[in-house]
Protein backbone atom coordinates (compact mmCIF):
# COMPACT_ATOMS: atom_id res chain seq x y z
CA UNK A 1 0.00 0.00 0.00
CA UNK A 2 1.04 3.58 -0.67
CA UNK A 3 1.71 5.69 2.45
CA UNK A 4 0.34 9.22 2.88
CA UNK A 5 1.28 11.96 5.36
CA UNK A 6 -1.73 13.73 6.89
CA UNK A 7 -1.24 17.11 8.60
CA UNK A 8 -3.40 19.02 11.12
CA UNK A 9 -5.42 15.93 11.99
CA UNK A 10 -8.65 16.19 13.95
CA UNK A 11 -10.67 13.20 15.26
CA UNK A 12 -13.40 13.69 12.64
CA UNK A 13 -10.77 13.64 9.86
CA UNK A 14 -9.58 10.17 10.85
CA UNK A 15 -13.09 8.75 10.96
CA UNK A 16 -13.82 9.54 7.33
CA UNK A 17 -10.37 9.01 5.83
CA UNK A 18 -10.03 5.67 7.64
CA UNK A 19 -13.41 4.68 6.22
CA UNK A 20 -12.29 5.08 2.60
CA UNK A 21 -8.49 4.73 2.52
CA UNK A 22 -8.38 0.96 1.96
CA UNK A 23 -10.57 1.21 -1.13
CA UNK A 24 -7.89 3.41 -2.70
CA UNK A 25 -5.00 1.27 -1.50
CA UNK A 26 -3.56 3.78 0.97
CA UNK A 27 -2.16 3.77 4.47
CA UNK A 28 -2.21 7.11 6.28
CA UNK A 29 0.16 8.43 8.94
CA UNK A 30 -1.75 11.07 10.87
CA UNK A 31 -0.04 14.04 12.53
CA UNK A 32 -1.74 16.65 14.70
CA UNK A 33 0.90 19.24 13.85
CA UNK A 34 0.30 21.70 11.05
CA UNK A 35 2.36 21.65 7.89
CA UNK A 36 5.15 24.22 7.91
CA UNK A 37 8.84 24.36 6.90
CA UNK A 38 9.91 22.47 10.04
CA UNK A 39 7.28 19.70 9.89
CA UNK A 40 7.56 19.09 6.13
CA UNK A 41 10.25 16.48 6.84
CA UNK A 42 7.54 14.22 8.33
CA UNK A 43 6.36 13.55 4.79
CA UNK A 44 9.68 12.07 3.69
CA UNK A 45 9.37 8.67 2.10
CA UNK A 46 5.64 8.95 1.53
CA UNK A 47 3.70 9.11 -1.71
CA UNK A 48 1.89 12.40 -0.99
CA UNK A 49 1.05 14.92 1.72
CA UNK A 50 -2.47 15.91 2.71
CA UNK A 51 -2.87 19.48 3.96
CA UNK A 52 -5.66 21.76 5.16
CA UNK A 53 -6.78 25.36 4.94
CA UNK A 54 -4.54 26.75 7.71
CA UNK A 55 -1.40 24.80 6.84
CA UNK A 56 1.63 26.78 5.69
CA UNK A 57 2.43 26.08 2.05
CA UNK A 58 4.80 28.99 1.58
CA UNK A 59 7.91 28.80 -0.57
CA UNK A 60 9.96 27.54 2.40
CA UNK A 61 7.52 24.71 3.01
CA UNK A 62 7.34 23.85 -0.68
CA UNK A 63 11.15 23.68 -0.77
CA UNK A 64 11.25 21.44 2.30
CA UNK A 65 8.60 19.12 0.87
CA UNK A 66 10.41 18.92 -2.44
CA UNK A 67 13.69 18.10 -0.69
CA UNK A 68 11.84 15.33 1.16
CA UNK A 69 10.81 13.81 -2.14
CA UNK A 70 7.17 14.89 -2.11
CA UNK A 71 5.72 15.49 -5.57
CA UNK A 72 2.03 15.74 -4.66
CA UNK A 73 0.14 17.79 -2.08
CA UNK A 74 -3.60 17.23 -1.78
CA UNK A 75 -5.53 20.00 -0.08
CA UNK A 76 -8.65 18.71 1.63
CA UNK A 77 -10.40 22.04 1.07
CA UNK A 78 -11.51 24.24 -1.80
CA UNK A 79 -9.38 27.36 -1.24
CA UNK A 80 -5.66 27.50 -1.91
CA UNK A 81 -4.72 31.05 -0.94
CA UNK A 82 -2.24 29.55 1.55
CA UNK A 83 -0.16 28.06 -1.29
CA UNK A 84 2.80 29.70 -3.02
CA UNK A 85 1.94 28.59 -6.55
CA UNK A 86 5.08 30.05 -8.06
CA UNK A 87 7.29 28.03 -5.70
CA UNK A 88 5.37 24.84 -6.50
CA UNK A 89 5.57 25.28 -10.26
CA UNK A 90 7.34 22.37 -11.90
CA UNK A 91 8.15 20.76 -8.54
CA UNK A 92 4.98 19.73 -6.73
CA UNK A 93 1.56 18.90 -8.17
CA UNK A 94 -1.30 20.42 -6.19
CA UNK A 95 -4.90 19.24 -5.89
CA UNK A 96 -7.97 20.53 -4.06
CA UNK A 97 -11.59 19.63 -3.31
CA UNK A 98 -13.58 22.29 -5.16
CA UNK A 99 -17.00 20.75 -4.58
CA UNK A 100 -17.75 18.83 -1.39
CA UNK A 101 -21.12 20.20 -0.27
CA UNK A 102 -22.34 23.67 -1.19
CA UNK A 103 -25.41 22.87 0.91
CA UNK A 104 -23.35 22.53 4.09
CA UNK A 105 -21.84 26.00 3.76
CA UNK A 106 -24.98 27.72 2.50
CA UNK A 107 -27.12 26.19 5.25
CA UNK A 108 -24.61 27.24 7.91
CA UNK A 109 -24.78 30.80 6.60
CA UNK A 110 -28.53 30.81 7.13
CA UNK A 111 -28.20 29.11 10.52
CA UNK A 112 -25.87 31.87 11.68
CA UNK A 113 -28.14 34.58 10.29
CA UNK A 114 -31.24 33.16 11.97
CA UNK A 115 -29.38 32.68 15.25
CA UNK A 116 -28.05 36.23 15.35
CA UNK A 117 -31.34 37.75 14.19
CA UNK A 118 -33.71 35.82 16.46
CA UNK A 119 -31.24 35.46 19.37
CA UNK A 120 -31.87 31.72 19.69
CA UNK A 121 -28.40 31.20 21.22
CA UNK A 122 -29.29 33.63 23.98
CA UNK A 123 -32.78 32.19 24.42
CA UNK A 124 -31.27 28.73 24.89
CA UNK A 125 -29.04 29.95 27.72
CA UNK A 126 -31.80 32.03 29.31
CA UNK A 127 -34.42 29.27 29.44
CA UNK A 128 -31.91 26.82 30.96
CA UNK A 129 -32.05 29.15 33.98
CA UNK A 130 -35.86 29.11 33.76
CA UNK A 131 -35.80 32.73 32.64
CA UNK A 132 -38.62 33.03 30.11
CA UNK A 133 -38.43 36.77 29.54
CA UNK A 134 -38.48 37.90 25.91
CA UNK A 135 -36.74 41.19 26.57
CA UNK A 136 -33.99 41.88 24.04
CA UNK A 137 -35.05 39.13 21.63
CA UNK A 138 -36.80 41.20 18.96
CA UNK A 139 -35.60 40.33 15.45
CA UNK A 140 -36.87 40.99 11.94
CA UNK A 141 -38.57 39.00 9.18
CA UNK A 142 -36.26 37.70 6.48
CA UNK A 143 -39.22 37.70 4.11
CA UNK A 144 -39.03 40.76 1.88
CA UNK A 145 -35.45 41.62 2.79
CA UNK A 146 -32.66 41.87 0.22
CA UNK A 147 -29.81 39.38 0.30
CA UNK A 148 -26.67 40.46 -1.53
CA UNK A 149 -24.45 37.54 -2.52
CA UNK A 150 -20.86 38.26 -3.49
CA UNK A 151 -19.64 35.28 -5.49
CA UNK A 152 -22.03 33.04 -7.42
CA UNK A 153 -20.25 29.72 -7.52
CA UNK A 154 -22.05 26.61 -6.28
CA UNK A 155 -22.25 27.84 -2.69
CA UNK A 156 -23.52 31.27 -3.69
CA UNK A 157 -26.16 29.79 -5.99
CA UNK A 158 -27.27 27.32 -3.32
CA UNK A 159 -27.59 30.16 -0.84
CA UNK A 160 -29.61 32.16 -3.37
CA UNK A 161 -32.09 29.28 -3.65
CA UNK A 162 -32.48 29.05 0.12
CA UNK A 163 -33.01 32.81 0.41
CA UNK A 164 -35.69 32.73 -2.27
CA UNK A 165 -37.42 30.07 -0.21
CA UNK A 166 -37.61 32.60 2.62
CA UNK A 167 -39.22 35.09 0.27
CA UNK A 168 -36.15 37.29 0.05
CA UNK A 169 -35.05 39.38 -2.89
CA UNK A 170 -31.63 38.22 -4.09
CA UNK A 171 -29.04 40.32 -5.90
CA UNK A 172 -25.52 39.27 -6.76
CA UNK A 173 -22.08 40.53 -7.66
CA UNK A 174 -19.48 38.46 -9.50
CA UNK A 175 -16.97 39.37 -12.23
CA UNK A 176 -18.02 36.15 -13.97
CA UNK A 177 -21.78 36.19 -14.36
CA UNK A 178 -23.69 32.92 -14.59
CA UNK A 179 -26.37 33.33 -17.30
CA UNK A 180 -28.24 30.25 -16.02
CA UNK A 181 -28.50 31.57 -12.48
CA UNK A 182 -31.47 33.88 -13.16
CA UNK A 183 -30.03 36.40 -10.72
CA UNK A 184 -30.01 40.16 -10.82
CA UNK A 185 -26.34 41.04 -11.13
CA UNK A 186 -25.23 44.46 -9.96
CA UNK A 187 -21.90 46.14 -9.26
CA UNK A 188 -20.38 45.93 -5.78
CA UNK A 189 -21.35 49.44 -4.73
CA UNK A 190 -24.98 48.90 -5.70
CA UNK A 191 -25.09 45.58 -3.86
CA UNK A 192 -23.67 47.10 -0.69
CA UNK A 193 -26.11 50.01 -0.75
CA UNK A 194 -29.22 47.90 -1.45
CA UNK A 195 -28.66 44.80 0.66
CA UNK A 196 -30.06 44.15 4.13
CA UNK A 197 -27.82 41.08 4.43
CA UNK A 198 -24.54 40.56 2.59
CA UNK A 199 -22.92 37.14 2.21
CA UNK A 200 -19.33 36.64 1.09
CA UNK A 201 -18.99 33.49 -1.02
CA UNK A 202 -15.98 34.35 -3.18
CA UNK A 203 -12.37 33.11 -3.10
CA UNK A 204 -9.56 35.10 -1.49
CA UNK A 205 -7.32 36.65 -4.12
CA UNK A 206 -5.13 39.74 -4.34
CA UNK A 207 -8.13 41.56 -5.79
CA UNK A 208 -10.62 40.43 -3.13
CA UNK A 209 -8.31 40.89 -0.11
CA UNK A 210 -10.04 43.29 2.33
CA UNK A 211 -12.85 43.92 -0.13
CA UNK A 212 -14.90 44.71 2.97
CA UNK A 213 -13.04 47.68 4.45
CA UNK A 214 -13.85 51.13 5.82
CA UNK A 215 -14.77 52.42 2.38
CA UNK A 216 -17.17 49.59 1.57
CA UNK A 217 -18.56 49.37 5.11
CA UNK A 218 -19.52 53.03 4.84
CA UNK A 219 -21.75 52.16 1.86
CA UNK A 220 -23.86 49.65 3.79
CA UNK A 221 -27.20 50.24 5.45
CA UNK A 222 -26.96 51.01 9.18
CA UNK A 223 -28.88 47.81 9.98
CA UNK A 224 -27.05 45.57 7.47
CA UNK A 225 -25.71 42.18 8.56
CA UNK A 226 -22.62 40.71 6.92
CA UNK A 227 -21.98 36.96 6.70
CA UNK A 228 -18.57 35.49 5.93
CA UNK A 229 -18.17 31.73 5.45
CA UNK A 230 -15.42 32.02 2.83
CA UNK A 231 -12.03 33.42 3.90
CA UNK A 232 -11.30 35.74 6.80
CA UNK A 233 -9.08 38.17 4.92
CA UNK A 234 -11.96 39.20 2.67
CA UNK A 235 -12.79 41.50 5.60
CA UNK A 236 -10.55 44.09 7.23
CA UNK A 237 -11.31 42.97 10.79
CA UNK A 238 -10.22 46.22 12.39
CA UNK A 239 -12.47 48.23 10.09
CA UNK A 240 -15.35 45.84 10.78
CA UNK A 241 -14.89 46.20 14.54
CA UNK A 242 -14.84 49.98 14.20
CA UNK A 243 -18.05 49.97 12.14
CA UNK A 244 -19.78 47.72 14.66
CA UNK A 245 -18.64 49.80 17.64
CA UNK A 246 -19.89 52.97 15.95
CA UNK A 247 -23.17 51.21 15.01
CA UNK A 248 -22.64 51.88 11.32
CA UNK A 249 -23.87 48.36 10.47
CA UNK A 250 -26.25 46.01 12.22
CA UNK A 251 -24.17 42.91 12.87
CA UNK A 252 -21.81 40.23 11.62
CA UNK A 253 -21.85 36.44 11.31
CA UNK A 254 -18.27 35.20 11.00
CA UNK A 255 -17.29 31.60 10.43
CA UNK A 256 -13.80 32.71 9.40
CA UNK A 257 -11.33 35.30 10.65
CA UNK A 258 -8.24 36.68 8.95
CA UNK A 259 -5.91 35.81 11.86
CA UNK A 260 -7.51 32.44 12.59
CA UNK A 261 -4.56 30.20 11.70
CA UNK A 262 -3.24 29.65 15.23
CA UNK A 263 -6.65 29.82 16.92
CA UNK A 264 -9.44 28.10 15.03
CA UNK A 265 -9.87 24.32 15.39
CA UNK A 266 -8.13 24.46 18.79
CA UNK A 267 -9.35 24.71 22.41
CA UNK A 268 -8.26 27.96 24.06
CA UNK A 269 -10.95 27.99 26.73
CA UNK A 270 -8.35 27.94 29.51
CA UNK A 271 -6.03 30.48 27.90
CA UNK A 272 -5.98 34.24 27.58
CA UNK A 273 -6.43 34.93 23.88
CA UNK A 274 -4.27 37.91 23.03
CA UNK A 275 -5.93 38.82 19.75
CA UNK A 276 -7.66 42.00 20.87
CA UNK A 277 -9.74 42.40 17.72
CA UNK A 278 -11.17 38.88 17.88
CA UNK A 279 -11.88 39.07 21.61
CA UNK A 280 -13.70 42.37 21.14
CA UNK A 281 -15.69 41.05 18.18
CA UNK A 282 -16.79 38.00 20.16
CA UNK A 283 -17.84 40.21 23.07
CA UNK A 284 -20.29 42.23 20.99
CA UNK A 285 -23.97 41.26 21.25
CA UNK A 286 -24.53 41.71 17.50
CA UNK A 287 -21.67 39.42 16.41
CA UNK A 288 -21.75 35.65 16.10
CA UNK A 289 -18.47 33.78 15.58
CA UNK A 290 -18.15 30.09 14.75
CA UNK A 291 -14.84 28.31 14.27
CA UNK A 292 -14.68 27.69 10.51
CA UNK A 293 -17.25 24.90 10.78
CA UNK A 294 -19.54 25.66 7.85
CA UNK A 295 -18.21 22.59 6.01
CA UNK A 296 -18.67 20.25 8.97
CA UNK A 297 -21.40 17.78 7.97
CA UNK A 298 -21.27 14.02 7.48
CA UNK A 299 -22.01 14.50 3.79
CA UNK A 300 -19.24 17.04 3.28
CA UNK A 301 -16.63 15.08 5.25
CA UNK A 302 -17.39 11.95 3.23
CA UNK A 303 -17.05 13.85 -0.03
CA UNK A 304 -13.83 15.57 1.10
CA UNK A 305 -12.13 12.32 2.07
CA UNK A 306 -13.12 10.46 -1.10
CA UNK A 307 -12.22 13.31 -3.43
CA UNK A 308 -8.86 13.86 -1.72
CA UNK A 309 -7.95 10.20 -1.98
CA UNK A 310 -9.11 10.07 -5.60
CA UNK A 311 -6.95 13.12 -6.38
CA UNK A 312 -3.87 11.36 -5.03
CA UNK A 313 -4.78 8.13 -6.78
CA UNK A 314 -5.05 9.96 -10.09
CA UNK A 315 -1.68 11.64 -9.57
CA UNK A 316 0.06 8.36 -8.83
CA UNK A 317 -1.58 6.70 -11.85
CA UNK A 318 -0.73 9.60 -14.16
CA UNK A 319 -4.39 10.33 -14.86
CA UNK A 320 -5.71 13.79 -15.69
CA UNK A 321 -7.78 15.33 -12.91
CA UNK A 322 -9.93 18.49 -13.07
CA UNK A 323 -9.17 19.19 -9.39
CA UNK A 324 -5.51 19.91 -10.06
CA UNK A 325 -4.45 23.45 -9.22
CA UNK A 326 -2.57 24.73 -12.24
CA UNK A 327 0.50 26.68 -11.18
CA UNK A 328 1.08 29.70 -13.38
N, C-alpha and C positions, 0 to 999 in steps of 0.2 A: 504493500500500500504506500501511496505517496503521503509524505508528512507535511503538514501546514503549521505555520506559526500564527497564533491568534492573539492580538493585543487588546488591552482595555476590556478584559472579559468581565461580564456580569453574570449572575446566576441564570437569568432568563436567556442569555446568549447560548450557554452550554446546552440548555434543554433542547432548543430547536436545532442547533448545529449537530448535536449528538444524534438526534432523531434521523437526520438525513445523510450524514457523512459516509456511512458504509455503502449506501447506494451509489455513491460517486467514487468509491475506492480510496477514501482518504482517512488518515489518522490526523488528529488535531492536538497540538500542544498548546494549552491555554495559559496565558499570562495576564495577571491583573494589571501589570504596569502598562502605561501608555507607550506608544511608539515615539521615539525621539532619537537623536544621534547616539546616545549612550546605550539605549536598549536595542538598537537595530541588530546588534551582534547576536541576539537571541534567535534570529531567523536563520543563522548560518546552517547550511546543510539541509535546508528544507526546500520544498518545491515552490512555495509561495508564502507571502505574508498577507494576513487579513487585518485591515485597519478600520478605524471608525472616525466619526466626524470631528472629534477633538484631538486626534492624534497629530503629531508633528511630522509632516512630510515636506519639510523644507529641503533646501539644497544639501545641507549637511547630513540630514537623515537619508536622503536619496543616495548620496555618496557612500554612506556607511552600509546601506542595504546592498548596493552594487558590489562593494568590496567583499561582502559576505556571500556573494554569489546569487543573490535574489534577482530574478528577472521578471517577476510578476507581483504586483500588489493589488489586491482586491478590496475595494472599499465597500463596506456593508451599509452604505448610505447613498443618497442621491447626489448631494453636493460634493464638490471637490475643490472648494476655495482654499483648503488647507494644504494643497499640493503645489509644489514648484514644478510646473509642467516643463519649463525650459530645462531644468536640471535632469528631468526624467527622460527627455527626448533621446531616443536611440539607445537607451540603457535599460529602462524598466518599462514594461507594459502595464498600463493602469486600466482597471475596470471599476464600474460602479453599479448600483442598483437603482436605475432611474424610475422604476415603477413597481412599488411594493404594495401600497394601498392608499390611493388618494382619498378613499372614504375615511380612513383612520384619522388623517390630518384634518380634513375638512370638518368631520364630526367633532373633533376636539376643539376646533376653532369656535364652533357654535356652543359647545359645552361651556367653554370659558366665558363667552359672551353672555349666555343665559345666567351663569353663576354670578358674574359681576353685576349684571343688570338687576336680577331679582334677589340678590343677596342670599342665595340658598346655602352658601357655606357658613354665613353668619347665623342663619336660622337654625341650621343643624346644631351648632354649638349652643345657641340660646335655649333651644327646647330640651337639650340634654340636662340643663339645669332647671327644667320645668318652668322656664320663663317663656310665656306665650305672648308677650307683647309684640306688636307689629311696628312699633316705632322705629323709623330709620330704614324700613324695608321697601319703600315705594320705588318702583322701577318704571319702565315704559314699555308700550307694545312694540314689538318688532314689526308687526303688520303695518305696512304703509311707509316704513322708513327706507332710506336709501343706503344700500350696501355698495361701497366702492372697492372693487377687487383689483389689486395691482399684480398682474401676472396671471395669464389665462392658460397655463398648462393644465394637466389633468386634475391637479388639486384645486386650482382656481375654478375650473369648470364644474367640478363636483360641488364645490362650495356654492357656486351660483345657483345650481339646481336646488340645493337645500334651502337657500334664502328665498327662492321663488315659492317654495312650498310654504314658507311662513308669510307669504303675501308681501314680500319686500320688492322694491324696485332695485334692480341691479345695473350698475354701470361698471365699466372696466377700462383699464389702461394697460397697454402692452405694445412694445415696438413692433412685435409680430402679431398681427391680428388674425384670429381664427374665423374665417368666413362661415363656418358651419356652426359656430357657437350661438348665433342669434342674440348677440349681446350689443348693447349700445357702447361703443368705444368712444372715449373722450381723451383729451390730453390730461397730463398729471395735475395741472393747476385746476382745471375744471372739476376733476374727480375730487380733489381735496376740498374744494369750496362747496360742492353739492352733497357730499356724503355725510350721513349720520354715523356710520360705522365704516372703518377702512381696514381691509385685511391685506397683509403683505404675503404674497405667494410667489415671489420671484426669486431667482438665484442671486447670490452675492457676487458681484463683479466690481471692477474698478469704477464702472459707471453708476452702479446702484449703491455703492458704499455711502452710508449716511444720507440716503435719499430722503429720509425723514430727519430733518434738522430744524434749526430755529426758523429759517426762511419758510420751509414747507409747513411747519407746525403753525405758524402765524396765519396760514391760509385756511386752516380748518375751522369748523364751527365750534363755538365755545362748549357745546355739549357732546362733541364727537368722541367716539371710542375707537382706539386703534388696536388691532390684533396682529401679533407677529408670531407665526409658527414656522417661519422660514430660516433666516439667519440673523443673529443678534446685531451684527454690524450694519444692517440695513437702517438701523436707528441710531442716531447720536444720543446715547443714553443721558448725557448731561443736559442736553437741550430738552429732552423729553421730561426729565425730572423738573427742570425749571418751568416748563409749560404747565405741568401738573400742579406744582406748588403755587403758581400764579393764577390757577384756575382758567387757563386759556383753552384747555380741552377737557372733556368730561371724564376720561379714564383710559386705562390701558390693560390689555390682556397679553401677557408676555410668556411664551413657552421657550423663548431663546433670549440670550443676553450676550452682548458683544465681548464681555470679559468672562464668559462662562467656563472656559477650558479647564481651569483648576478647581472649579466649584461644582458644576452640575454633574450628576450621576454619583455624587459622593455624599456621605453623612457628616455634616458639620454642626449637628445639633448641640454638641458639647464644646464647641469652639467659638471664639470671637471672630466673626467674619469681618475682615478689615477693608472690604470694598464698600466705601461710604455711599456710593451712588446706589448700588444694589440694596443695601440695608435700608436706605431711605425710601427707595421705590416700594419695597416689600411692606414698609410701615404705613404706607398711604392707604386709606380706606377705599379709594377708587382705582386701585391697582391689584391685579391678580397675576401671580407668577407661578408657573409650573416648570418642572425641571427637564425641559426638552423631551417630553413624553408623548407628544402628539402621535408619534408612530407606533406607540406601544399597545398593539393588539395582537391576539393570537394569529389572526389572518396575516397581518403585516410581518410578524416575526417569522412565520413559516415561509412567506414569499421571499423575505430577505435572505434567509439561510439557503434556500434552494437556488435562488438566482446567483448568489455569491459563489456557491460551490460549482454551479454550472459554468460561471465565468472562468473559474480556474481550470476546470476540466477542458473547456474549449481552448484555452491558452496552451495547455500541455499537449493537446492533440493537434495543435496548429490549425484549428478551425476559426473561421471568421466569426465575430461576435459584435452585434450592434451596441453592446454595453461598454465597449472599449472607449476610453477617453483618449482622443487623438491629441497628441502633444504637438503643438505648433512649432 
